[in-house]
Amino acid sequence: MSRVCQVTGKGTRSGGTIARRGLSKAQGGVGLNTTGRTKRKFKINTQKKRIWVPELKEFVTVRLSTRALKAINKRGAFPVLHEAGLIKPKKKSKS
């Protein structure tokens, strides 16, 4: 299972760190020298959650980033999941 949020679409991004040494010019040195660059990955914090959607009267299991989880707590489960295309409104039966 990949580390991708089903609501926001955010996933793992690549980047790097820069190793520097030396005394900065502000502190009386000759400046910072780059001594190495290392590739790394920035992984998002995903949570597998089972969310109750009152409008549908059922649970929906989704893999969310913590940012999306915060959006669901703020705006409600149905609008956020519907906007992301994860759920569709139920059709009313003719009875």
N, C-alpha and C positions, 0 to 999 in steps of 0.2 A: 504494500500500500504506500503510495507516494505521499510526501509531506506537502499537500496542497489544500488550501481552504476551499471548500465547496461554495462558499458565499462570496468571498472577495477575490478568489482566484490567485491569491498570493502563494508563492512557493519558496523553495530554497534559492538563495542568490549567492553568486560568487563574488569574492572580493579579495582583499589582501591586507597584510600588516607590513609596516615598514620599520625595520630595526635601525635605530640611529645611535651614534655615540659622539662624545665630545662635549665641550662646554659652550653654551650659547654665547653669542656676541654680547648680549646684554649683561652677562655675568663675567665678561672679560676674556672669553675664549675666542677661538678662530671660527666658531660656528659649528652647527650640527652636521655630521657627515653620515650619509646613508650607507649602511654596511650590509644590508640585505633586504630582500623582499620575499615574503612567504605567502603563497596562495592559501585561502581558507574559504569556508562556507558559512554563510549566515542563515541559520535554520529558523523557521518561524515556529512559534509555540502553538501546535495544533492539539485539539482535544476532541475525542470522540464522544459526542453527547446524544442523549435520547431526550428530545424536547417535546413537551406536550403542546399541541396546537388546538386551542379551544374551539376555533371556528370549524375545524374538521372533526373534532372529538376523537383524535388519535395521536399516537406518538410518532415522531419522525426521527430517525437516527441519521446524524450528519457529522462530518469531520470539519471542525471549525477552528479558525484562529481565535485567539483570545480577543482580538479587536472585533471580530464578527459576533462573538458571544456577548460582548459589551453592547453592541448595536441591537441585538435581540432583546437584551434586558431593558434597553431604553425605548425602542420603538415597537416591540412586540414580535412574536414569532411569525405570525402569518404574513405581515407585510414584508419582512426581511427575506423570508424563504421564498415567497411568491415572486419578489423582485429578482431574486437570484435564479428563478426558474426551477427550483427544486420541488415545488408543490403546485398543484392546480386546484382551484375551487371545485368542490363537489357539486354535481348537477342535482337539482331538486327533482325527486321522483314525483310523478303524477299519481296521487292516491286520493 
